[in-house]
Amino acid sequence: MNREEMSRIAHTEHPIKSPLADDSVGRLLERGLPRGDERVLDLGCGGGEWLLRALVTRPHLRAEGVDISADALDRAAAAASDLGVRERLVLHHQKAEDFVSAEPFDVVLSFGATHAFGGLLPTLAAARRHLAPGGRVLLGEGFWDRPASPEAIEMLGNFTDLATTVDRVVADGWTPVHGHVSTRRELDDYEWACWGSLAAWALDHPADPDGSHVFETAAVRREEWLRVYRDSWGFVSLVLR
Ligand SMILES: C[S@@+](CC[C@H](N)C(=O)[O-])C[C@H]1O[C@@H](n2cnc3c(N)ncnc32)[C@H](O)[C@@H]1O
């Protein structure tokens, strides 16, 4: 089983691939899309979960998503058809860093994909290239809530603390107009959902040749979360102008 299939199973119960509850996602979209008729771009859209939610609740919104995963884009297209929003969604199968558009966007979204650009500031630089004057960016990024062990840094990356993360964004010329720090419950719910879904899948498919590998992966990842980064990792979502 490849990584992408494993990730799809892990997110069965938590289709938003970030530690955010549905009402937090809804509030971030409200703050990021105040008019409801914006043109929105999602860099690293995956299965399009953010765009689908935005499109379903805003009949005049138009959206484009970019991702390197053909499978994820196929899922986004199928879901958009089921939800009746397919004609307002354009999907691009390419690297987000190579994407160009003739028209700028009112809002650029990127959640769970800053690593694809090489970190927070390169992601903001990419967003800026696509943004119309006065536009907004919705972005999610990890931070260290407490000093991280070398093992945690090796595992998740070299983040800064929350204040420094926001300082770096402000120093880059952005103004945060809304933010959400994922709660302990959101952080825990996300990890339980991911590793619980993987473990449950393995138990439900005892004859599958990948079953034992999936079961072992769920156990290792759950232990890494609990022992290595649960006490230090945090996640912040920002609406920037
Ligand atoms: C953790 S998922 C987040 C998906 C989506 N933003 C969400 O929050 O549900 C990261 C996504 O980034 C995509 N990705 C990784 N590298 C990329 C790149 N260079 N260009 C575009 N997408 C990329 C992956 O295929 C994956 O769908």
The ligand as an SDF file (V2000), in Angstrom:
LIG
                    3D

 27 29  0  0  0  0  0  0  0  0999 V2000
   -1.7490   17.1210    4.2220 C   0  0  0  0  0  0  0  0  0  0  0  0
   -2.4440   17.1860    2.6190 S   0  0  0  0  0  0  0  0  0  0  0  0
   -3.5280   18.5850    2.7750 C   0  0  0  0  0  0  0  0  0  0  0  0
   -4.6410   18.5640    1.7790 C   0  0  0  0  0  0  0  0  0  0  0  0
   -5.6620   19.6990    1.9460 C   0  0  0  0  0  0  0  0  0  0  0  0
   -5.0390   21.0080    1.8960 N   0  0  0  0  0  0  0  0  0  0  0  0
   -6.4420   19.5480    3.2440 C   0  0  0  0  0  0  0  0  0  0  0  0
   -6.1830   20.3270    4.1760 O   0  0  0  0  0  0  0  0  0  0  0  0
   -7.3220   18.6830    3.3280 O   0  0  0  0  0  0  0  0  0  0  0  0
   -1.1110   17.8540    1.6510 C   0  0  0  0  0  0  0  0  0  0  0  0
   -1.4220   17.9160    0.1710 C   0  0  0  0  0  0  0  0  0  0  0  0
   -0.3540   18.6010   -0.5060 O   0  0  0  0  0  0  0  0  0  0  0  0
   -0.1610   17.9720   -1.7560 C   0  0  0  0  0  0  0  0  0  0  0  0
    1.1540   18.3470   -2.2540 N   0  0  0  0  0  0  0  0  0  0  0  0
    2.3660   17.9560   -1.7940 C   0  0  0  0  0  0  0  0  0  0  0  0
    3.3360   18.5320   -2.5150 N   0  0  0  0  0  0  0  0  0  0  0  0
    2.7180   19.3300   -3.4330 C   0  0  0  0  0  0  0  0  0  0  0  0
    3.1750   20.2040   -4.4580 C   0  0  0  0  0  0  0  0  0  0  0  0
    4.4670   20.3790   -4.6750 N   0  0  0  0  0  0  0  0  0  0  0  0
    2.2630   20.8630   -5.1930 N   0  0  0  0  0  0  0  0  0  0  0  0
    0.9360   20.6840   -4.9760 C   0  0  0  0  0  0  0  0  0  0  0  0
    0.4510   19.8680   -4.0330 N   0  0  0  0  0  0  0  0  0  0  0  0
    1.3190   19.2070   -3.2630 C   0  0  0  0  0  0  0  0  0  0  0  0
   -0.3560   16.4940   -1.4600 C   0  0  0  0  0  0  0  0  0  0  0  0
   -0.6250   15.7480   -2.6280 O   0  0  0  0  0  0  0  0  0  0  0  0
   -1.5320   16.5430   -0.4870 C   0  0  0  0  0  0  0  0  0  0  0  0
   -2.7670   16.4520   -1.1750 O   0  0  0  0  0  0  0  0  0  0  0  0
  1  2  1  0
  2  3  1  0
  2 10  1  0
  3  4  1  0
  4  5  1  0
  5  6  1  0
  5  7  1  0
  7  8  2  0
  7  9  1  0
 10 11  1  0
 11 12  1  0
 11 26  1  0
 12 13  1  0
 13 14  1  0
 13 24  1  0
 14 15  1  0
 14 23  1  0
 15 16  2  0
 16 17  1  0
 17 18  1  0
 17 23  2  0
 18 19  1  0
 18 20  2  0
 20 21  1  0
 21 22  2  0
 22 23  1  0
 24 25  1  0
 24 26  1  0
 26 27  1  0
M  CHG  2   2   1   9  -1
M  END
$$$$
